[in-house]
Structure formats: C-alpha cells, structure tokens
Amino acid sequence: MIPEDKLTRYLLVFRDKDDKSKFLAQAGFPLDNAASLPKAIIQLITVEDAIKDGKNEYGIFYRVEGMLEGVNGINLAVVTIWILLYIDDCFQFVTLKPRKDR
C-alpha cells in the first residue's frame, strides 16, 4: 500500500526543490524513523474521507486531507494522494504534501 522506497528515497530525503523531509521532520519523521510514517498515514486515512481527484490511464486518484499525528506530539496539516489502480483494483500511495490553507 505504501512503498518503502517512496519514503526512504523521496519523502524523507532532502531535495533542493519541493523538499518534504524538513516538513515531516518537524513531527518526528526523519529518515532514521521512516518506519513510523506509514503508521501515521494509515491512521489519517482511517479517520478522514477520500475525495475523488481525477484519473488517468492507470487508475483513479483520490486525496485524503487531515492532520498527520507526529510521533513527537506535533501534528501536521497534510494532503495524501492515492491511486486506485485499474490493473489490480488496489490502492497505492502516491505522495504526501503540506496542506495549504485555502
């Protein structure tokens, strides 16, 4: 459901552009604590509604917005993106980003 590479090679690794690692580290999710992040993401998606957000040739995209509970007590407003794959009818995690106030 949440590929480990998505965390350890993308979200939790510093990038010059569109970095998410510093944002997630605020809530206690540095690279060396990558195992805690999927649990927090799963907790978020079990309490918030998924909203259909488009489709492409691979599947239907959904977004789930809410507060990601940090392991250090700090919560972050986030948007998670998922895809329901046509090939196997399974959800796969796409990305997580800070939620911007509207």
Biopython code that builds the backbone (N, CA, C, O; Angstrom):
import numpy as np
from Bio.PDB.StructureBuilder import StructureBuilder

atoms = [
    (1, "MET", "N", (0.825, -1.192, 0.000)),
    (1, "MET", "CA", (0.000, 0.000, 0.000)),
    (1, "MET", "C", (0.872, 1.260, 0.000)),
    (1, "MET", "O", (0.633, 2.176, -0.787)),
    (2, "ILE", "N", (1.890, 1.312, 0.885)),
    (2, "ILE", "CA", (2.815, 2.442, 0.901)),
    (2, "ILE", "C", (4.212, 1.899, 0.623)),
    (2, "ILE", "O", (4.836, 1.335, 1.523)),
    (3, "PRO", "N", (4.717, 2.054, -0.595)),
    (3, "PRO", "CA", (6.042, 1.531, -0.925)),
    (3, "PRO", "C", (7.127, 2.184, -0.061)),
    (3, "PRO", "O", (7.174, 3.407, 0.070)),
    (4, "GLU", "N", (7.987, 1.361, 0.521)),
    (4, "GLU", "CA", (9.059, 1.868, 1.385)),
    (4, "GLU", "C", (9.955, 2.853, 0.636)),
    (4, "GLU", "O", (10.397, 3.853, 1.201)),
    (5, "ASP", "N", (10.218, 2.566, -0.631)),
    (5, "ASP", "CA", (11.056, 3.465, -1.435)),
    (5, "ASP", "C", (10.465, 4.870, -1.524)),
    (5, "ASP", "O", (11.203, 5.852, -1.611)),
    (6, "LYS", "N", (9.160, 4.966, -1.503)),
    (6, "LYS", "CA", (8.505, 6.277, -1.580)),
    (6, "LYS", "C", (8.890, 7.128, -0.368)),
    (6, "LYS", "O", (8.963, 8.353, -0.456)),
    (7, "LEU", "N", (9.136, 6.462, 0.763)),
    (7, "LEU", "CA", (9.532, 7.166, 1.980)),
    (7, "LEU", "C", (11.037, 7.390, 2.026)),
    (7, "LEU", "O", (11.501, 8.515, 2.212)),
    (8, "THR", "N", (11.798, 6.305, 1.854)),
    (8, "THR", "CA", (13.246, 6.355, 2.079)),
    (8, "THR", "C", (14.044, 6.933, 0.916)),
    (8, "THR", "O", (15.219, 7.261, 1.076)),
    (9, "ARG", "N", (13.422, 7.061, -0.249)),
    (9, "ARG", "CA", (14.132, 7.629, -1.396)),
    (9, "ARG", "C", (13.493, 8.915, -1.912)),
    (9, "ARG", "O", (13.990, 9.531, -2.855)),
    (10, "TYR", "N", (12.390, 9.311, -1.286)),
    (10, "TYR", "CA", (11.703, 10.507, -1.779)),
    (10, "TYR", "C", (11.241, 11.431, -0.647)),
    (10, "TYR", "O", (11.823, 12.498, -0.452)),
    (11, "LEU", "N", (10.216, 11.044, 0.093)),
    (11, "LEU", "CA", (9.628, 11.952, 1.076)),
    (11, "LEU", "C", (10.585, 12.353, 2.188)),
    (11, "LEU", "O", (10.589, 13.510, 2.607)),
    (12, "LEU", "N", (11.392, 11.424, 2.671)),
    (12, "LEU", "CA", (12.247, 11.697, 3.826)),
    (12, "LEU", "C", (13.683, 12.048, 3.455)),
    (12, "LEU", "O", (14.552, 12.107, 4.325)),
    (13, "VAL", "N", (13.935, 12.279, 2.183)),
    (13, "VAL", "CA", (15.271, 12.650, 1.706)),
    (13, "VAL", "C", (15.239, 14.111, 1.270)),
    (13, "VAL", "O", (14.346, 14.528, 0.532)),
    (14, "PHE", "N", (16.227, 14.891, 1.736)),
    (14, "PHE", "CA", (16.276, 16.311, 1.383)),
    (14, "PHE", "C", (16.408, 16.490, -0.127)),
    (14, "PHE", "O", (17.171, 15.790, -0.793)),
    (15, "ARG", "N", (15.647, 17.442, -0.641)),
    (15, "ARG", "CA", (15.707, 17.800, -2.064)),
    (15, "ARG", "C", (15.784, 19.326, -2.161)),
    (15, "ARG", "O", (15.169, 20.046, -1.374)),
    (16, "ASP", "N", (16.544, 19.793, -3.133)),
    (16, "ASP", "CA", (16.655, 21.238, -3.327)),
    (16, "ASP", "C", (15.318, 21.856, -3.717)),
    (16, "ASP", "O", (15.013, 22.984, -3.330)),
    (17, "LYS", "N", (14.529, 21.122, -4.478)),
    (17, "LYS", "CA", (13.231, 21.626, -4.929)),
    (17, "LYS", "C", (12.120, 20.730, -4.384)),
    (17, "LYS", "O", (12.224, 19.504, -4.426)),
    (18, "ASP", "N", (11.070, 21.344, -3.879)),
    (18, "ASP", "CA", (9.892, 20.616, -3.396)),
    (18, "ASP", "C", (10.229, 19.625, -2.280)),
    (18, "ASP", "O", (9.703, 18.513, -2.246)),
    (19, "ASP", "N", (11.114, 20.043, -1.368)),
    (19, "ASP", "CA", (11.532, 19.184, -0.253)),
    (19, "ASP", "C", (10.391, 18.993, 0.739)),
    (19, "ASP", "O", (9.707, 19.947, 1.107)),
    (20, "LYS", "N", (10.196, 17.755, 1.165)),
    (20, "LYS", "CA", (9.188, 17.445, 2.176)),
    (20, "LYS", "C", (9.833, 16.914, 3.454)),
    (20, "LYS", "O", (9.164, 16.780, 4.478)),
    (21, "SER", "N", (11.123, 16.612, 3.398)),
    (21, "SER", "CA", (11.802, 15.995, 4.539)),
    (21, "SER", "C", (11.840, 16.913, 5.760)),
    (21, "SER", "O", (11.622, 16.450, 6.879)),
    (22, "LYS", "N", (12.107, 18.185, 5.570)),
    (22, "LYS", "CA", (12.141, 19.115, 6.710)),
    (22, "LYS", "C", (10.751, 19.261, 7.327)),
    (22, "LYS", "O", (10.605, 19.308, 8.548)),
    (23, "PHE", "N", (9.750, 19.332, 6.482)),
    (23, "PHE", "CA", (8.367, 19.424, 6.955)),
    (23, "PHE", "C", (8.021, 18.220, 7.825)),
    (23, "PHE", "O", (7.489, 18.384, 8.923)),
    (24, "LEU", "N", (8.318, 17.011, 7.344)),
    (24, "LEU", "CA", (7.986, 15.791, 8.083)),
    (24, "LEU", "C", (8.849, 15.621, 9.332)),
    (24, "LEU", "O", (8.391, 15.053, 10.324)),
    (25, "ALA", "N", (10.087, 16.104, 9.296)),
    (25, "ALA", "CA", (10.970, 16.008, 10.464)),
    (25, "ALA", "C", (10.420, 16.808, 11.642)),
    (25, "ALA", "O", (10.687, 16.464, 12.793)),
    (26, "GLN", "N", (9.657, 17.869, 11.374)),
    (26, "GLN", "CA", (9.050, 18.664, 12.448)),
    (26, "GLN", "C", (8.174, 17.809, 13.353)),
    (26, "GLN", "O", (8.041, 18.097, 14.543)),
    (27, "ALA", "N", (7.576, 16.761, 12.797)),
    (27, "ALA", "CA", (6.663, 15.897, 13.554)),
    (27, "ALA", "C", (7.343, 14.606, 14.006)),
    (27, "ALA", "O", (6.675, 13.678, 14.462)),
    (28, "GLY", "N", (8.674, 14.544, 13.878)),
    (28, "GLY", "CA", (9.397, 13.366, 14.351)),
    (28, "GLY", "C", (9.544, 12.270, 13.323)),
    (28, "GLY", "O", (9.671, 11.098, 13.677)),
    (29, "PHE", "N", (9.527, 12.635, 12.048)),
    (29, "PHE", "CA", (9.672, 11.651, 10.972)),
    (29, "PHE", "C", (10.931, 11.912, 10.137)),
    (29, "PHE", "O", (10.824, 12.191, 8.942)),
    (30, "PRO", "N", (12.124, 11.827, 10.745)),
    (30, "PRO", "CA", (13.338, 11.913, 9.934)),
    (30, "PRO", "C", (13.569, 10.574, 9.227)),
    (30, "PRO", "O", (12.865, 9.599, 9.489)),
    (31, "LEU", "N", (14.545, 10.535, 8.345)),
    (31, "LEU", "CA", (14.826, 9.316, 7.585)),
    (31, "LEU", "C", (15.086, 8.116, 8.489)),
    (31, "LEU", "O", (14.672, 7.002, 8.168)),
    (32, "ASP", "N", (15.771, 8.330, 9.626)),
    (32, "ASP", "CA", (16.085, 7.196, 10.504)),
    (32, "ASP", "C", (14.886, 6.716, 11.323)),
    (32, "ASP", "O", (15.010, 5.779, 12.111)),
    (33, "ASN", "N", (13.733, 7.349, 11.142)),
    (33, "ASN", "CA", (12.498, 6.903, 11.788)),
    (33, "ASN", "C", (11.412, 6.682, 10.728)),
    (33, "ASN", "O", (10.230, 6.924, 10.974)),
    (34, "ALA", "N", (11.829, 6.224, 9.561)),
    (34, "ALA", "CA", (10.904, 6.047, 8.435)),
    (34, "ALA", "C", (9.779, 5.067, 8.744)),
    (34, "ALA", "O", (8.683, 5.197, 8.198)),
    (35, "ALA", "N", (10.028, 4.098, 9.601)),
    (35, "ALA", "CA", (9.025, 3.072, 9.899)),
    (35, "ALA", "C", (7.785, 3.644, 10.587)),
    (35, "ALA", "O", (6.715, 3.039, 10.524)),
    (36, "SER", "N", (7.912, 4.791, 11.238)),
    (36, "SER", "CA", (6.767, 5.383, 11.936)),
    (36, "SER", "C", (5.813, 6.120, 11.006)),
    (36, "SER", "O", (4.632, 6.266, 11.322)),
    (37, "LEU", "N", (6.306, 6.581, 9.876)),
    (37, "LEU", "CA", (5.471, 7.387, 8.982)),
    (37, "LEU", "C", (4.297, 6.621, 8.371)),
    (37, "LEU", "O", (3.189, 7.157, 8.352)),
    (38, "PRO", "N", (4.479, 5.399, 7.874)),
    (38, "PRO", "CA", (3.313, 4.687, 7.317)),
    (38, "PRO", "C", (2.194, 4.484, 8.333)),
    (38, "PRO", "O", (1.016, 4.547, 7.983)),
    (39, "LYS", "N", (2.556, 4.244, 9.576)),
    (39, "LYS", "CA", (1.539, 4.058, 10.620)),
    (39, "LYS", "C", (0.708, 5.324, 10.788)),
    (39, "LYS", "O", (-0.514, 5.262, 10.924)),
    (40, "ALA", "N", (1.379, 6.471, 10.778)),
    (40, "ALA", "CA", (0.669, 7.741, 10.929)),
    (40, "ALA", "C", (-0.211, 8.029, 9.709)),
    (40, "ALA", "O", (-1.319, 8.548, 9.848)),
    (41, "ILE", "N", (0.283, 7.693, 8.522)),
    (41, "ILE", "CA", (-0.507, 7.901, 7.305)),
    (41, "ILE", "C", (-1.750, 7.017, 7.320)),
    (41, "ILE", "O", (-2.843, 7.474, 6.985)),
    (42, "ILE", "N", (-1.587, 5.766, 7.704)),
    (42, "ILE", "CA", (-2.728, 4.837, 7.779)),
    (42, "ILE", "C", (-3.745, 5.334, 8.802)),
    (42, "ILE", "O", (-4.951, 5.268, 8.565)),
    (43, "GLN", "N", (-3.261, 5.830, 9.936)),
    (43, "GLN", "CA", (-4.161, 6.377, 10.953)),
    (43, "GLN", "C", (-4.984, 7.530, 10.363)),
    (43, "GLN", "O", (-6.190, 7.618, 10.590)),
    (44, "LEU", "N", (-4.331, 8.396, 9.617)),
    (44, "LEU", "CA", (-5.015, 9.536, 8.997)),
    (44, "LEU", "C", (-6.106, 9.076, 8.035)),
    (44, "LEU", "O", (-7.228, 9.579, 8.085)),
    (45, "ILE", "N", (-5.786, 8.130, 7.167)),
    (45, "ILE", "CA", (-6.773, 7.739, 6.154)),
    (45, "ILE", "C", (-7.913, 6.906, 6.720)),
    (45, "ILE", "O", (-8.930, 6.720, 6.051)),
    (46, "THR", "N", (-7.763, 6.405, 7.938)),
    (46, "THR", "CA", (-8.870, 5.658, 8.539)),
    (46, "THR", "C", (-9.912, 6.576, 9.170)),
    (46, "THR", "O", (-11.035, 6.150, 9.439)),
    (47, "VAL", "N", (-9.543, 7.840, 9.408)),
    (47, "VAL", "CA", (-10.490, 8.755, 10.052)),
    (47, "VAL", "C", (-10.989, 9.868, 9.134)),
    (47, "VAL", "O", (-11.944, 10.565, 9.477)),
    (48, "GLU", "N", (-10.362, 10.044, 7.980)),
    (48, "GLU", "CA", (-10.763, 11.105, 7.049)),
    (48, "GLU", "C", (-11.336, 10.495, 5.769)),
    (48, "GLU", "O", (-11.017, 9.360, 5.415)),
    (49, "ASP", "N", (-12.176, 11.254, 5.089)),
    (49, "ASP", "CA", (-12.800, 10.787, 3.848)),
    (49, "ASP", "C", (-11.868, 10.959, 2.653)),
    (49, "ASP", "O", (-11.112, 11.927, 2.573)),
    (50, "ALA", "N", (-11.933, 10.016, 1.736)),
    (50, "ALA", "CA", (-11.204, 10.115, 0.470)),
    (50, "ALA", "C", (-12.095, 10.827, -0.538)),
    (50, "ALA", "O", (-13.288, 10.541, -0.641)),
    (51, "ILE", "N", (-11.500, 11.759, -1.281)),
    (51, "ILE", "CA", (-12.234, 12.535, -2.279)),
    (51, "ILE", "C", (-11.646, 12.235, -3.653)),
    (51, "ILE", "O", (-10.438, 12.354, -3.859)),
    (52, "LYS", "N", (-12.506, 11.846, -4.590)),
    (52, "LYS", "CA", (-12.045, 11.559, -5.952)),
    (52, "LYS", "C", (-11.410, 12.817, -6.528)),
    (52, "LYS", "O", (-11.946, 13.917, -6.391)),
    (53, "ASP", "N", (-10.251, 12.640, -7.181)),
    (53, "ASP", "CA", (-9.460, 13.797, -7.590)),
    (53, "ASP", "C", (-8.887, 13.650, -8.997)),
    (53, "ASP", "O", (-7.830, 14.211, -9.289)),
    (54, "GLY", "N", (-9.558, 12.915, -9.865)),
    (54, "GLY", "CA", (-9.098, 12.777, -11.244)),
    (54, "GLY", "C", (-8.763, 11.344, -11.600)),
    (54, "GLY", "O", (-8.868, 10.442, -10.769)),
    (55, "LYS", "N", (-8.355, 11.142, -12.851)),
    (55, "LYS", "CA", (-7.988, 9.803, -13.299)),
    (55, "LYS", "C", (-7.044, 9.909, -14.482)),
    (55, "LYS", "O", (-6.949, 10.947, -15.136)),
    (56, "ASN", "N", (-6.350, 8.811, -14.739)),
    (56, "ASN", "CA", (-5.511, 8.710, -15.934)),
    (56, "ASN", "C", (-5.591, 7.278, -16.446)),
    (56, "ASN", "O", (-6.469, 6.521, -16.032)),
    (57, "GLU", "N", (-4.693, 6.904, -17.332)),
    (57, "GLU", "CA", (-4.758, 5.560, -17.912)),
    (57, "GLU", "C", (-4.446, 4.452, -16.910)),
    (57, "GLU", "O", (-4.705, 3.281, -17.189)),
    (58, "TYR", "N", (-3.885, 4.806, -15.732)),
    (58, "TYR", "CA", (-3.514, 3.799, -14.736)),
    (58, "TYR", "C", (-4.560, 3.598, -13.645)),
    (58, "TYR", "O", (-4.637, 2.527, -13.042)),
    (59, "GLY", "N", (-5.361, 4.623, -13.394)),
    (59, "GLY", "CA", (-6.342, 4.477, -12.339)),
    (59, "GLY", "C", (-7.015, 5.785, -11.958)),
    (59, "GLY", "O", (-6.908, 6.792, -12.658)),
    (60, "ILE", "N", (-7.710, 5.741, -10.829)),
    (60, "ILE", "CA", (-8.458, 6.881, -10.310)),
    (60, "ILE", "C", (-7.715, 7.429, -9.098)),
    (60, "ILE", "O", (-7.364, 6.683, -8.184)),
    (61, "PHE", "N", (-7.479, 8.741, -9.101)),
    (61, "PHE", "CA", (-6.774, 9.387, -7.999)),
    (61, "PHE", "C", (-7.755, 9.835, -6.924)),
    (61, "PHE", "O", (-8.867, 10.277, -7.211)),
    (62, "TYR", "N", (-7.310, 9.707, -5.679)),
    (62, "TYR", "CA", (-8.065, 10.177, -4.523)),
    (62, "TYR", "C", (-7.127, 10.984, -3.649)),
    (62, "TYR", "O", (-5.919, 10.748, -3.620)),
    (63, "ARG", "N", (-7.706, 11.946, -2.934)),
    (63, "ARG", "CA", (-6.915, 12.689, -1.957)),
    (63, "ARG", "C", (-7.594, 12.569, -0.600)),
    (63, "ARG", "O", (-8.820, 12.540, -0.490)),
    (64, "VAL", "N", (-6.760, 12.501, 0.423)),
    (64, "VAL", "CA", (-7.232, 12.468, 1.800)),
    (64, "VAL", "C", (-6.484, 13.572, 2.540)),
    (64, "VAL", "O", (-5.255, 13.564, 2.602)),
    (65, "GLU", "N", (-7.231, 14.517, 3.099)),
    (65, "GLU", "CA", (-6.637, 15.639, 3.823)),
    (65, "GLU", "C", (-6.921, 15.497, 5.303)),
    (65, "GLU", "O", (-7.959, 14.967, 5.701)),
    (66, "GLY", "N", (-5.989, 15.975, 6.119)),
    (66, "GLY", "CA", (-6.206, 15.948, 7.553)),
    (66, "GLY", "C", (-4.934, 16.220, 8.314)),
    (66, "GLY", "O", (-3.949, 16.708, 7.759)),
    (67, "MET", "N", (-4.965, 15.899, 9.598)),
    (67, "MET", "CA", (-3.829, 16.126, 10.477)),
    (67, "MET", "C", (-3.050, 14.825, 10.642)),
    (67, "MET", "O", (-3.594, 13.807, 11.069)),
    (68, "LEU", "N", (-1.769, 14.879, 10.297)),
    (68, "LEU", "CA", (-0.864, 13.750, 10.473)),
    (68, "LEU", "C", (-0.314, 13.832, 11.885)),
    (68, "LEU", "O", (0.334, 14.813, 12.249)),
    (69, "GLU", "N", (-0.571, 12.798, 12.686)),
    (69, "GLU", "CA", (-0.129, 12.800, 14.080)),
    (69, "GLU", "C", (1.346, 12.462, 14.158)),
    (69, "GLU", "O", (1.767, 11.365, 13.792)),
    (70, "GLY", "N", (2.132, 13.426, 14.646)),
    (70, "GLY", "CA", (3.565, 13.221, 14.776)),
    (70, "GLY", "C", (3.913, 12.364, 15.976)),
    (70, "GLY", "O", (3.179, 12.330, 16.964)),
    (71, "VAL", "N", (5.034, 11.675, 15.886)),
    (71, "VAL", "CA", (5.475, 10.822, 16.990)),
    (71, "VAL", "C", (5.973, 11.655, 18.165)),
    (71, "VAL", "O", (6.098, 11.146, 19.279)),
    (72, "ASN", "N", (6.259, 12.937, 17.921)),
    (72, "ASN", "CA", (6.739, 13.817, 18.980)),
    (72, "ASN", "C", (5.643, 14.737, 19.519)),
    (72, "ASN", "O", (5.928, 15.658, 20.285)),
    (73, "GLY", "N", (4.398, 14.494, 19.125)),
    (73, "GLY", "CA", (3.281, 15.296, 19.608)),
    (73, "GLY", "C", (2.916, 16.472, 18.722)),
    (73, "GLY", "O", (1.909, 17.139, 18.961)),
    (74, "ILE", "N", (3.719, 16.734, 17.703)),
    (74, "ILE", "CA", (3.406, 17.811, 16.759)),
    (74, "ILE", "C", (2.609, 17.223, 15.600)),
    (74, "ILE", "O", (3.008, 16.220, 15.008)),
    (75, "ASN", "N", (1.488, 17.848, 15.281)),
    (75, "ASN", "CA", (0.643, 17.395, 14.179)),
    (75, "ASN", "C", (0.805, 18.320, 12.982)),
    (75, "ASN", "O", (0.965, 19.531, 13.132)),
    (76, "LEU", "N", (0.762, 17.735, 11.800)),
    (76, "LEU", "CA", (0.950, 18.482, 10.560)),
    (76, "LEU", "C", (-0.287, 18.375, 9.673)),
    (76, "LEU", "O", (-0.849, 17.292, 9.510)),
    (77, "ALA", "N", (-0.705, 19.501, 9.103)),
    (77, "ALA", "CA", (-1.809, 19.503, 8.137)),
    (77, "ALA", "C", (-1.254, 19.026, 6.797)),
    (77, "ALA", "O", (-0.355, 19.646, 6.229)),
    (78, "VAL", "N", (-1.805, 17.910, 6.296)),
    (78, "VAL", "CA", (-1.271, 17.298, 5.081)),
    (78, "VAL", "C", (-2.378, 16.925, 4.101)),
    (78, "VAL", "O", (-3.560, 16.867, 4.440)),
    (79, "VAL", "N", (-1.941, 16.677, 2.878)),
    (79, "VAL", "CA", (-2.771, 16.086, 1.834)),
    (79, "VAL", "C", (-2.041, 14.833, 1.380)),
    (79, "VAL", "O", (-0.863, 14.893, 1.026)),
    (80, "THR", "N", (-2.730, 13.702, 1.388)),
    (80, "THR", "CA", (-2.150, 12.483, 0.826)),
    (80, "THR", "C", (-2.876, 12.180, -0.479)),
    (80, "THR", "O", (-4.080, 12.404, -0.606)),
    (81, "ILE", "N", (-2.121, 11.667, -1.442)),
    (81, "ILE", "CA", (-2.673, 11.319, -2.748)),
    (81, "ILE", "C", (-2.527, 9.812, -2.939)),
    (81, "ILE", "O", (-1.476, 9.235, -2.662)),
    (82, "TRP", "N", (-3.590, 9.195, -3.414)),
    (82, "TRP", "CA", (-3.645, 7.748, -3.626)),
    (82, "TRP", "C", (-4.150, 7.486, -5.033)),
    (82, "TRP", "O", (-4.808, 8.336, -5.633)),
    (83, "ILE", "N", (-3.843, 6.309, -5.557)),
    (83, "ILE", "CA", (-4.407, 5.897, -6.841)),
    (83, "ILE", "C", (-5.010, 4.506, -6.685)),
    (83, "ILE", "O", (-4.384, 3.601, -6.135)),
    (84, "LEU", "N", (-6.222, 4.353, -7.172)),
    (84, "LEU", "CA", (-6.869, 3.047, -7.253)),
    (84, "LEU", "C", (-6.529, 2.503, -8.631)),
    (84, "LEU", "O", (-7.070, 2.955, -9.640)),
    (85, "LEU", "N", (-5.628, 1.530, -8.664)),
    (85, "LEU", "CA", (-5.097, 1.021, -9.929)),
    (85, "LEU", "C", (-6.117, 0.153, -10.655)),
    (85, "LEU", "O", (-6.739, -0.725, -10.057)),
    (86, "TYR", "N", (-6.278, 0.407, -11.943)),
    (86, "TYR", "CA", (-7.177, -0.406, -12.755)),
    (86, "TYR", "C", (-6.688, -1.849, -12.842)),
    (86, "TYR", "O", (-7.497, -2.777, -12.852)),
    (87, "ILE", "N", (-5.384, -2.040, -12.903)),
    (87, "ILE", "CA", (-4.813, -3.359, -13.169)),
    (87, "ILE", "C", (-5.143, -4.388, -12.081)),
    (87, "ILE", "O", (-5.358, -5.563, -12.382)),
    (88, "ASP", "N", (-5.183, -3.942, -10.806)),
    (88, "ASP", "CA", (-5.433, -4.904, -9.728)),
    (88, "ASP", "C", (-6.489, -4.441, -8.728)),
    (88, "ASP", "O", (-6.748, -5.121, -7.736)),
    (89, "ASP", "N", (-7.101, -3.280, -8.989)),
    (89, "ASP", "CA", (-8.148, -2.740, -8.122)),
    (89, "ASP", "C", (-7.656, -2.531, -6.693)),
    (89, "ASP", "O", (-8.415, -2.688, -5.737)),
    (90, "CYS", "N", (-6.371, -2.175, -6.556)),
    (90, "CYS", "CA", (-5.778, -1.919, -5.242)),
    (90, "CYS", "C", (-5.342, -0.460, -5.149)),
    (90, "CYS", "O", (-4.942, 0.150, -6.141)),
    (91, "PHE", "N", (-5.427, 0.083, -3.938)),
    (91, "PHE", "CA", (-4.954, 1.440, -3.701)),
    (91, "PHE", "C", (-3.451, 1.432, -3.507)),
    (91, "PHE", "O", (-2.892, 0.532, -2.879)),
    (92, "GLN", "N", (-2.804, 2.453, -4.058)),
    (92, "GLN", "CA", (-1.376, 2.639, -3.849)),
    (92, "GLN", "C", (-1.128, 4.095, -3.469)),
    (92, "GLN", "O", (-1.705, 5.008, -4.059)),
    (93, "PHE", "N", (-0.272, 4.298, -2.486)),
    (93, "PHE", "CA", (0.119, 5.629, -2.051)),
    (93, "PHE", "C", (0.933, 6.300, -3.146)),
    (93, "PHE", "O", (1.834, 5.689, -3.722)),
    (94, "VAL", "N", (0.614, 7.561, -3.434)),
    (94, "VAL", "CA", (1.352, 8.316, -4.444)),
    (94, "VAL", "C", (2.290, 9.319, -3.785)),
    (94, "VAL", "O", (3.493, 9.307, -4.044)),
    (95, "THR", "N", (1.741, 10.194, -2.926)),
    (95, "THR", "CA", (2.587, 11.180, -2.259)),
    (95, "THR", "C", (1.860, 11.817, -1.087)),
    (95, "THR", "O", (0.670, 11.592, -0.865)),
    (96, "LEU", "N", (2.603, 12.608, -0.355)),
    (96, "LEU", "CA", (2.098, 13.395, 0.764)),
    (96, "LEU", "C", (2.697, 14.782, 0.609)),
    (96, "LEU", "O", (3.862, 14.922, 0.235)),
    (97, "LYS", "N", (1.903, 15.807, 0.895)),
    (97, "LYS", "CA", (2.413, 17.172, 0.825)),
    (97, "LYS", "C", (1.743, 18.014, 1.896)),
    (97, "LYS", "O", (0.667, 17.666, 2.381)),
    (98, "PRO", "N", (2.376, 19.121, 2.266)),
    (98, "PRO", "CA", (1.734, 20.013, 3.233)),
    (98, "PRO", "C", (0.425, 20.540, 2.669)),
    (98, "PRO", "O", (0.324, 20.843, 1.480)),
    (99, "ARG", "N", (-0.568, 20.645, 3.527)),
    (99, "ARG", "CA", (-1.846, 21.218, 3.096)),
    (99, "ARG", "C", (-1.746, 22.733, 3.165)),
    (99, "ARG", "O", (-1.363, 23.294, 4.191)),
    (100, "LYS", "N", (-2.084, 23.372, 2.097)),
    (100, "LYS", "CA", (-2.073, 24.838, 2.056)),
    (100, "LYS", "C", (-3.454, 25.337, 2.451)),
    (100, "LYS", "O", (-4.470, 24.784, 2.029)),
    (101, "ASP", "N", (-3.482, 26.380, 3.257)),
    (101, "ASP", "CA", (-4.772, 26.967, 3.630)),
    (101, "ASP", "C", (-5.432, 27.553, 2.395)),
    (101, "ASP", "O", (-4.780, 28.148, 1.537)),
    (102, "ARG", "N", (-6.727, 27.370, 2.331)),
    (102, "ARG", "CA", (-7.469, 27.847, 1.155)),
    (102, "ARG", "C", (-7.978, 29.238, 1.362)),
    (102, "ARG", "O", (-8.623, 29.798, 0.476)),
]
sb = StructureBuilder()
sb.init_structure("model")
sb.init_model(0)
sb.init_chain("A")
sb.init_seg("    ")
for serial, (resi, resn, name, xyz) in enumerate(atoms, 1):
    if name == "N":
        sb.init_residue(resn, " ", resi, " ")
    sb.init_atom(name, np.array(xyz, "f"), 0.0, 1.0, " ", f" {name:<3s}", serial, name[0])
structure = sb.get_structure()
